[in-house]
């Protein structure tokens, strides 16, 4: 499967046509660069080191496939019931 990803330092963005399989792929920046002096310094668990073009500096990202879950209705009362409750003092 070919995957076209446009990475940004402050976050990430997946470019895909609406309704395509690629819109179910979530890419997230893991808040870490993965190269020091052009050598790999590794990424945390669940993240991978990627490079853009010929840039020798890599960044850590996580890539998740969201499968065929339906779109969430954030106003659904059942979803609100499942939300974590605030701590009580």
C-alpha positions as CSV (number, residue, x, y, z in Angstrom):
1,X,0.0,0.0,0.0
2,X,1.4,3.4,-1.0
3,X,1.1,6.1,1.6
4,X,1.7,9.8,1.0
5,X,2.3,11.7,4.2
6,X,3.1,15.4,4.6
7,X,4.9,16.0,7.9
8,X,5.0,19.2,9.8
9,X,7.3,19.8,12.8
10,X,4.5,21.1,15.0
11,X,2.2,18.2,14.1
12,X,1.3,16.1,11.1
13,X,-1.3,15.9,8.4
14,X,-2.4,13.1,6.1
15,X,-3.3,14.2,2.6
16,X,-6.1,12.0,1.2
17,X,-9.2,12.3,-0.9
18,X,-12.4,12.3,1.0
19,X,-13.9,8.8,1.4
20,X,-10.6,7.0,0.6
21,X,-8.9,4.3,2.7
22,X,-6.1,6.8,3.6
23,X,-8.5,9.0,5.7
24,X,-8.6,6.2,8.3
25,X,-4.9,6.6,8.9
26,X,-3.9,8.8,11.9
27,X,-0.3,10.1,12.0
28,X,1.0,11.9,15.1
29,X,4.3,13.6,16.0
30,X,5.8,11.9,19.1
31,X,7.5,15.1,20.3
32,X,11.0,13.8,19.6
33,X,13.7,14.0,17.0
34,X,15.3,10.7,16.4
35,X,18.8,11.6,15.1
36,X,21.8,13.1,16.9
37,X,24.8,14.0,14.7
38,X,23.1,12.0,11.8
39,X,22.9,8.8,13.9
40,X,19.7,7.3,15.1
41,X,18.8,8.0,18.7
42,X,15.7,5.8,18.6
43,X,12.0,6.5,19.3
44,X,9.7,5.6,22.2
45,X,7.6,2.5,21.9
46,X,4.9,2.8,19.3
47,X,6.8,5.5,17.3
48,X,9.0,5.2,14.2
49,X,11.8,7.3,13.0
50,X,11.0,8.9,9.6
51,X,12.9,11.2,7.3
52,X,11.4,13.7,4.8
53,X,13.2,13.8,1.4
54,X,17.0,14.1,1.8
55,X,16.8,15.7,5.3
56,X,19.3,13.9,7.6
57,X,17.3,14.9,10.7
58,X,14.5,12.4,11.4
59,X,11.4,12.8,13.6
60,X,9.4,10.2,15.6
61,X,5.9,9.6,14.5
62,X,3.2,7.1,15.3
63,X,0.9,5.7,12.6
64,X,-2.4,4.1,13.4
65,X,-5.0,2.5,11.2
66,X,-8.4,3.4,12.5
67,X,-10.2,0.5,10.9
68,X,-13.9,0.8,10.0
69,X,-15.2,2.6,13.1
70,X,-18.3,4.8,12.6
71,X,-17.9,8.6,13.0
72,X,-18.4,9.6,16.6
73,X,-21.4,11.8,17.6
74,X,-19.8,13.9,20.4
75,X,-23.3,15.0,21.5
76,X,-24.3,11.3,22.2
77,X,-25.5,11.1,25.8
78,X,-24.0,7.5,26.1
79,X,-20.6,8.8,25.1
80,X,-20.8,11.5,27.8
81,X,-21.7,8.9,30.4
82,X,-18.6,7.0,29.4
83,X,-16.3,10.0,29.9
84,X,-14.0,10.1,32.9
85,X,-15.4,12.0,35.8
86,X,-13.4,14.8,37.6
87,X,-11.6,13.9,40.8
88,X,-13.3,14.8,44.0
89,X,-11.5,16.3,46.9
